[in-house]
């Protein structure tokens, strides 16, 4: 198609076409921004829940380590007493 066979748009027609395109582009952009905000909110909630879970697990781990060390101390003390009884016998 040559330039001569194309219909020339009047300034008013050009403004209307641009306005329609801008409106569609803005609507699509608004939809994407809304989806991003929703995703961000979901990720924030998930992140908060994961941090709470991590905090709870760290606390539980510390308690288990303490119990393990106490059990190890008791077992070592029992072994020492058994060795002492063996030597004394």
C-alpha positions as CSV (number, residue, x, y, z in Angstrom):
1,X,0.0,0.0,0.0
2,X,1.5,3.3,-1.0
3,X,1.3,6.5,1.0
4,X,-1.0,8.1,-1.5
5,X,-3.6,5.3,-1.1
6,X,-3.8,5.6,2.7
7,X,-6.6,7.6,4.2
8,X,-5.3,10.6,6.0
9,X,-6.8,11.1,9.4
10,X,-8.0,14.5,10.6
11,X,-6.5,15.7,13.9
12,X,-9.8,15.0,15.6
13,X,-9.8,11.4,14.3
14,X,-6.2,11.0,15.4
15,X,-7.0,12.3,18.9
16,X,-10.0,9.9,19.2
17,X,-7.8,6.9,18.1
18,X,-5.0,7.9,20.5
19,X,-7.5,8.4,23.3
20,X,-9.1,5.0,22.8
21,X,-5.7,3.3,22.7
22,X,-4.6,5.2,25.8
23,X,-7.7,4.2,27.6
24,X,-7.2,0.5,26.7
25,X,-3.5,0.7,27.7
26,X,-4.4,2.4,30.9
27,X,-7.0,-0.2,31.8
28,X,-4.6,-3.0,31.1
29,X,-1.9,-1.3,33.1
30,X,-4.4,-0.7,36.0
31,X,-5.3,-4.4,35.9
32,X,-1.7,-5.4,36.1
33,X,-0.9,-3.0,38.9
34,X,-3.9,-4.4,40.9
35,X,-2.7,-7.9,40.3
36,X,0.8,-6.9,41.5
37,X,-0.6,-5.3,44.6
38,X,-2.6,-8.4,45.4
39,X,0.4,-10.6,44.8
40,X,2.6,-8.4,47.0
41,X,-0.1,-8.5,49.8
42,X,-0.2,-12.3,49.5
43,X,3.6,-12.5,49.6
44,X,3.8,-10.2,52.6
45,X,1.3,-12.4,54.5
46,X,3.2,-15.5,53.6
47,X,6.5,-14.0,54.6
48,X,5.0,-13.0,58.0
49,X,3.7,-16.5,58.5
50,X,7.0,-18.0,57.5
51,X,8.9,-15.7,59.9
52,X,6.6,-16.7,62.7
53,X,7.1,-20.3,61.9
54,X,10.8,-19.9,61.8
55,X,10.8,-18.1,65.2
56,X,8.8,-20.9,66.7
57,X,11.1,-23.6,65.2
58,X,14.2,-21.8,66.4
59,X,12.7,-21.7,69.9
60,X,11.8,-25.4,69.7
61,X,15.3,-26.3,68.4
62,X,16.9,-24.4,71.3
63,X,14.8,-26.4,73.8
64,X,15.6,-29.7,72.1
65,X,19.4,-28.9,72.2
66,X,19.1,-28.1,75.9
67,X,17.3,-31.4,76.6
68,X,19.9,-33.2,74.5
69,X,22.8,-31.7,76.4
70,X,21.1,-32.5,79.7
71,X,20.5,-36.1,78.6
72,X,24.2,-36.4,77.4
73,X,25.4,-35.1,80.8
74,X,23.2,-37.6,82.6
75,X,24.4,-40.5,80.5
76,X,28.0,-39.5,80.9
77,X,27.5,-39.3,84.7
78,X,25.9,-42.8,84.7
79,X,28.8,-44.2,82.6
80,X,31.3,-42.6,85.1
81,X,29.4,-44.2,88.1
82,X,29.3,-47.6,86.3
83,X,33.1,-47.4,85.7
84,X,33.6,-46.5,89.3
85,X,31.5,-49.4,90.4
86,X,33.4,-51.7,88.1
87,X,36.7,-50.6,89.4
88,X,35.5,-50.9,93.0
89,X,34.2,-54.4,92.4
